[in-house]
């Protein structure tokens, strides 16, 4: 009975956290109408140009994505891959500790 109660409280906690994450992502999109969600690179370049009109970049990109959507896709894919690697590492370490604790009990 205790395991089932613990499982339900964990499920409730995860559902609440999931709703909070969704709200954090959606609320700004609802309340900030007509806003541009651009990258910081463009803003930094504009500010540098405002400060120094003769500014010339040190180098240019090797490859420029054909559209903003593809650039966003590549960026989000990179973020997802990184999150997957980090999640795998933490899961692996947790499993290793769990196995070690189980072998000590035996």
Secondary structure, 3 states (H helix, E strand, C coil): CHHHHHHHHHHHHHHHHHHHHHHHHHHHHHHCCCCCCCCHHHHHHHHHHHHCCCCCCCCCCCCCCCCHHHHHHHHHHHHHHHHHHHHHHHHHHHHHHHHHHHHHHC
